[in-house]
Amino acid sequence: MDFKWHDRSSSQKRLIPNELIGLWERLGRKYEFRADGRYYVLDLDVSYQLLDSGMTLVHSGTRYKRLYGDPAGLSGVWQLEADSLEEWNLRTDGSYTYHWPGHEYFGDYTHDSTTMSTSEMRAVVSESAGSITFDPPYALPSTGQWSIVEPTLTITFPSGPVVYTRV
């Protein structure tokens, strides 16, 4: 699935080594390192349903109620039924934000009548001399050493290794 990032800033693109750029898999989930230094988690072809005349969204078993938007479509503001402080704003341009008090993640989505794919930005990544730093929006940066022995990427953080396989 090809996503186009709706980048609202035109300055300070970070570059990462070409070896890191691309799709990776870890524990059944797909991740992407992009040339601009952004790191994404992808959820591809996840089933969803609109119920109650378009007022309830069930996404991968999680229920949301519509706060705003046309019940005939998927775009709109959705509130998590289990926690009224969490909201998912699916915009008509294919971008989204997911927020709860003090936190917000953003990304892009595509959908058809039964499945949705999301690409959520999780961190800005920078690299220097074998060290890689992940700077997420709502946590402190984390640095580890990285190496690739195709098709495996290993990032060793102080807490231990994280292993990806190239897709």
C-alpha positions as a Markdown table, in Angstrom:
| # | Residue | x | y | z |
|---|---|---|---|---|
| 1 | Met | 0.0 | 0.0 | 0.0 |
| 2 | Asp | 1.4 | 3.4 | -1.0 |
| 3 | Phe | 0.8 | 6.2 | 1.4 |
| 4 | Lys | 1.5 | 9.9 | 0.8 |
| 5 | Trp | 2.4 | 11.9 | 3.8 |
| 6 | His | 0.5 | 15.2 | 4.2 |
| 7 | Asp | 3.6 | 17.1 | 5.4 |
| 8 | Arg | 2.7 | 20.5 | 6.6 |
| 9 | Ser | 6.3 | 21.7 | 7.1 |
| 10 | Ser | 8.7 | 22.3 | 4.3 |
| 11 | Ser | 11.9 | 22.7 | 6.4 |
| 12 | Gln | 14.4 | 20.4 | 8.1 |
| 13 | Lys | 14.1 | 17.0 | 6.4 |
| 14 | Arg | 16.3 | 14.5 | 8.1 |
| 15 | Leu | 18.1 | 11.8 | 6.0 |
| 16 | Ile | 18.8 | 8.3 | 7.2 |
| 17 | Pro | 21.0 | 5.7 | 5.6 |
| 18 | Asn | 19.6 | 4.0 | 2.5 |
| 19 | Glu | 19.9 | 0.6 | 4.2 |
| 20 | Leu | 17.3 | 1.5 | 6.7 |
| 21 | Ile | 14.7 | 3.0 | 4.3 |
| 22 | Gly | 11.8 | 0.7 | 3.5 |
| 23 | Leu | 9.4 | -1.7 | 5.1 |
| 24 | Trp | 10.2 | -4.0 | 8.0 |
| 25 | Glu | 8.3 | -6.5 | 10.0 |
| 26 | Arg | 8.5 | -7.2 | 13.7 |
| 27 | Leu | 6.1 | -9.4 | 15.8 |
| 28 | Gly | 3.6 | -9.5 | 13.0 |
| 29 | Arg | 3.4 | -5.7 | 12.5 |
| 30 | Lys | 4.8 | -3.7 | 9.6 |
| 31 | Tyr | 7.1 | -0.7 | 10.2 |
| 32 | Glu | 8.5 | 1.8 | 7.7 |
| 33 | Phe | 11.6 | 4.0 | 7.8 |
| 34 | Arg | 11.3 | 6.8 | 5.4 |
| 35 | Ala | 14.0 | 8.8 | 3.7 |
| 36 | Asp | 12.9 | 12.0 | 5.6 |
| 37 | Gly | 13.8 | 10.3 | 8.9 |
| 38 | Arg | 10.2 | 9.5 | 10.0 |
| 39 | Tyr | 9.3 | 6.1 | 11.4 |
| 40 | Tyr | 5.8 | 4.7 | 10.9 |
| 41 | Val | 3.8 | 1.8 | 12.1 |
| 42 | Leu | 1.5 | 0.4 | 9.5 |
| 43 | Asp | -1.8 | -1.5 | 10.0 |
| 44 | Leu | -2.8 | -2.8 | 6.6 |
| 45 | Asp | -6.2 | -4.1 | 5.6 |
| 46 | Val | -7.8 | -4.0 | 9.0 |
| 47 | Ser | -11.5 | -4.8 | 8.9 |
| 48 | Tyr | -14.1 | -2.2 | 10.0 |
| 49 | Gln | -17.9 | -1.8 | 10.0 |
| 50 | Leu | -20.2 | 1.2 | 10.2 |
| 51 | Leu | -23.2 | 0.3 | 12.3 |
| 52 | Asp | -26.2 | 2.1 | 13.7 |
| 53 | Ser | -26.8 | 4.0 | 10.5 |
| 54 | Gly | -23.2 | 5.2 | 10.4 |
| 55 | Met | -23.1 | 6.3 | 14.0 |
| 56 | Thr | -20.9 | 3.5 | 15.3 |
| 57 | Leu | -17.5 | 2.4 | 13.9 |
| 58 | Val | -16.1 | -1.0 | 14.8 |
| 59 | His | -12.5 | -1.1 | 13.9 |
| 60 | Ser | -10.7 | -4.4 | 14.5 |
| 61 | Gly | -13.1 | -5.2 | 17.3 |
| 62 | Thr | -12.8 | -1.7 | 19.0 |
| 63 | Arg | -16.0 | 0.4 | 19.1 |
| 64 | Tyr | -16.2 | 4.1 | 18.5 |
| 65 | Lys | -19.2 | 6.4 | 18.4 |
| 66 | Arg | -19.5 | 9.2 | 15.9 |
| 67 | Leu | -19.3 | 12.8 | 17.3 |
| 68 | Tyr | -19.1 | 14.7 | 14.0 |
| 69 | Gly | -19.3 | 13.8 | 10.3 |
| 70 | Asp | -21.6 | 12.5 | 7.7 |
| 71 | Pro | -23.0 | 9.1 | 8.7 |
| 72 | Ala | -22.8 | 8.0 | 5.1 |
| 73 | Gly | -19.0 | 7.9 | 5.2 |
| 74 | Leu | -16.0 | 7.0 | 7.3 |
| 75 | Ser | -14.5 | 10.5 | 7.8 |
| 76 | Gly | -15.5 | 12.3 | 11.0 |
| 77 | Val | -14.6 | 12.5 | 14.6 |
| 78 | Trp | -15.0 | 9.2 | 16.5 |
| 79 | Gln | -14.9 | 8.7 | 20.3 |
| 80 | Leu | -13.7 | 5.5 | 21.8 |
| 81 | Glu | -16.7 | 3.9 | 23.6 |
| 82 | Ala | -14.6 | 2.5 | 26.4 |
| 83 | Asp | -12.9 | 5.8 | 27.1 |
| 84 | Ser | -14.6 | 9.1 | 26.2 |
| 85 | Leu | -11.3 | 11.0 | 26.4 |
| 86 | Glu | -9.9 | 9.2 | 23.3 |
| 87 | Glu | -10.8 | 10.5 | 19.9 |
| 88 | Trp | -9.9 | 9.6 | 16.3 |
| 89 | Asn | -10.4 | 12.3 | 13.7 |
| 90 | Leu | -10.5 | 10.7 | 10.2 |
| 91 | Arg | -10.3 | 13.6 | 7.7 |
| 92 | Thr | -11.6 | 13.6 | 4.2 |
| 93 | Asp | -8.1 | 14.3 | 2.8 |
| 94 | Gly | -6.9 | 10.9 | 4.1 |
| 95 | Ser | -5.0 | 12.2 | 7.1 |
| 96 | Tyr | -5.9 | 11.5 | 10.7 |
| 97 | Thr | -5.1 | 12.3 | 14.3 |
| 98 | Tyr | -5.7 | 10.1 | 17.3 |
| 99 | His | -5.6 | 11.9 | 20.6 |
| 100 | Trp | -6.3 | 11.6 | 24.3 |
| 101 | Pro | -5.4 | 14.0 | 27.1 |
| 102 | Gly | -1.8 | 15.3 | 26.6 |
| 103 | His | -1.1 | 13.0 | 23.6 |
| 104 | Glu | -1.7 | 13.0 | 19.9 |
| 105 | Tyr | -0.5 | 10.8 | 17.1 |
| 106 | Phe | -1.1 | 11.4 | 13.4 |
| 107 | Gly | -0.9 | 9.6 | 10.1 |
| 108 | Asp | -2.6 | 8.8 | 6.9 |
| 109 | Tyr | -5.3 | 6.3 | 6.1 |
| 110 | Thr | -7.0 | 4.7 | 3.1 |
| 111 | His | -10.1 | 2.5 | 3.0 |
| 112 | Asp | -12.6 | 0.6 | 0.9 |
| 113 | Ser | -16.0 | -0.5 | 2.1 |
| 114 | Thr | -14.7 | -3.1 | 4.5 |
| 115 | Thr | -11.0 | -2.5 | 5.3 |
| 116 | Met | -8.8 | 0.4 | 6.4 |
| 117 | Ser | -5.1 | 0.8 | 6.2 |
| 118 | Thr | -3.2 | 3.3 | 8.4 |
| 119 | Ser | 0.3 | 4.6 | 8.5 |
| 120 | Glu | 1.0 | 6.3 | 11.8 |
| 121 | Met | 4.1 | 8.4 | 12.5 |
| 122 | Arg | 5.7 | 7.2 | 15.7 |
| 123 | Ala | 9.1 | 8.9 | 15.8 |
| 124 | Val | 11.7 | 11.0 | 14.0 |
| 125 | Val | 14.8 | 9.0 | 13.5 |
| 126 | Ser | 18.4 | 10.2 | 13.2 |
| 127 | Glu | 21.5 | 8.2 | 12.7 |
| 128 | Ser | 25.2 | 8.8 | 13.3 |
| 129 | Ala | 28.1 | 6.4 | 13.2 |
| 130 | Gly | 26.1 | 3.2 | 13.9 |
| 131 | Ser | 23.9 | 4.8 | 16.5 |
| 132 | Ile | 20.2 | 5.4 | 15.8 |
| 133 | Thr | 18.0 | 7.7 | 17.9 |
| 134 | Phe | 14.2 | 7.5 | 17.9 |
| 135 | Asp | 12.5 | 10.7 | 19.0 |
| 136 | Pro | 8.8 | 10.0 | 19.6 |
| 137 | Pro | 6.2 | 12.8 | 20.0 |
| 138 | Tyr | 5.4 | 11.9 | 23.6 |
| 139 | Ala | 8.4 | 10.2 | 25.2 |
| 140 | Leu | 12.1 | 10.8 | 25.7 |
| 141 | Pro | 14.4 | 9.9 | 22.8 |
| 142 | Ser | 15.9 | 6.4 | 22.8 |
| 143 | Thr | 19.3 | 5.6 | 21.3 |
| 144 | Gly | 20.7 | 2.2 | 20.3 |
| 145 | Gln | 23.3 | 0.6 | 18.0 |
| 146 | Trp | 22.0 | -0.8 | 14.7 |
| 147 | Ser | 23.2 | -3.3 | 12.2 |
| 148 | Ile | 21.8 | -5.1 | 9.2 |
| 149 | Val | 22.6 | -8.6 | 8.1 |
| 150 | Glu | 20.1 | -9.0 | 5.3 |
| 151 | Pro | 17.3 | -9.5 | 5.7 |
| 152 | Thr | 17.5 | -8.7 | 9.5 |
| 153 | Leu | 17.8 | -5.3 | 11.1 |
| 154 | Thr | 18.9 | -5.4 | 14.8 |
| 155 | Ile | 18.7 | -2.4 | 17.0 |
| 156 | Thr | 20.3 | -2.9 | 20.4 |
| 157 | Phe | 18.9 | -0.5 | 23.0 |
| 158 | Pro | 20.1 | -0.5 | 26.7 |
| 159 | Ser | 16.9 | -2.5 | 27.4 |
| 160 | Gly | 17.9 | -5.2 | 24.8 |
| 161 | Pro | 17.7 | -5.9 | 21.1 |
| 162 | Val | 14.8 | -5.2 | 18.8 |
| 163 | Val | 14.8 | -7.3 | 15.6 |
| 164 | Tyr | 13.1 | -6.6 | 12.3 |
| 165 | Thr | 12.9 | -8.5 | 9.1 |
| 166 | Arg | 12.9 | -6.7 | 5.7 |
| 167 | Val | 9.6 | -7.1 | 3.9 |
